[in-house]
Amino acid sequence: MSTAIPVLIVLQSALIQAVSAALIKYSTKLKAQNTGSKVQIYVFIIALFLYVPSFALWAYGLSKMSLAIIQPVFSGSMFLFTIVFSILFFKEKLAPYKYIGFAAIIGGIIILVV
């Protein structure tokens, strides 16, 4: 099996987990604003259920490749997805020095996969 398929599966796992983390942050924001406890609970439950397919994809990718490759790809992509979601959905600003870190993470993932 080529290395691309397990890496893509692990990237999907990281994306799902980043969405779940963003939903948990959103539910916390709803709780702080007292905008409705039912919505906050539903969002939190959805976030928890998203962790299940994320773990399944992670375990499958891990069964097909070495942990030495999969773990850095997963960790690095989690940082990237979290930054992207923070910018898009929570309107957070990206400091100039974080652009360097963003590029370093992408470069590191490319070096590991290639």
N, C-alpha and C positions, 0 to 999 in steps of 0.2 A: 504494500500500500504506500502511496506517495505521502510525503510529509505534509502536503497542502491540506488534505482532508482532515486529519486530526487537529491541525492548527486552526482551521476554519471552524471546526466544532467547538474548540476551546474558546475561540473568539465569540461565538454565539453564546456560550455559557457566560462569558464575561459581560456581554451586552445585556443578557437577561438579568444578571445579578446587579448590574449598574442601574437598570430600570427599577428593579426592586428597591435598591437603596434610595433612589430618587423618590419613589412613592412613599417610603418610610419617612423621608425628610418632609415631604408634602403633608403627610398625615400629622406630623409633629407641628408643622406650621398651622394647620387647621385647628389643632388643639389649642395652640397658643392664642389664636385669634377668636376662640370660642364661636366658630362659625357653624357648628353642627356636629354633634358627637356621632350620629349614625354614619355620616359621610366619612368622617375620620376613621371610624372602626372598619368600614368596608374597604377603604383604601389600604389600611394596614393589613387586613386579611388577604387582599389580593397580592400585596407585596410579599407576604409570607408564603403564599402558594407558588409564587414565581421562583422561589428558591429551590423548589423540588426539581423542575426541569433543568435548572442551572446545574444542580449537583449531578443529575443523571448525565448531562452532556460532558461535564468535567470528568466524571468517572470513565465514560466511554473514551474520551480523548486520552486519558491517562493509561488506559489499557492498550492503546495503540502506539504510544510514544513514550519516550523517557521523561521522567519527572524533571530532569535537568533542562529540558527544552520547554516543556509544557508550563511549568510554574512561572518562569520569567515572562513568557508570552501572556499568560493569564493576568499576572500582577500588573504588568505594564499596560495592557489593554484596559484593565479596570481603572487605572489612573486616567487614561485618555477618555474613556467613556464618561467617567464621573466629571471631568473638566468640561466636556462638551455639554452634558446635561445641565451642569451648573450655569453655564453661559446661556444656553437656550431657554431653559425653563425657569430658572431662578434669577436671571438677569444679573449674575455676578460678573465682576470685572476680572479680566486676566492681566496680572501684572507683567511688565516687560520681561522680567527674569524667568517667568514661567514659560514663555515661548521657547526659551533655550531648553528647559526641561522637557517640554512637549516634543521638541525635535529630537532630543537625546533618547527619549523613550521609543519613538518611532524608529530611529536608527538602530537601537538595540534589538528591537523585535525583528527588524529586517535582517540584521546580522545573524541572529539565532536561527531564523527560519531558513535562510539561504545557506 
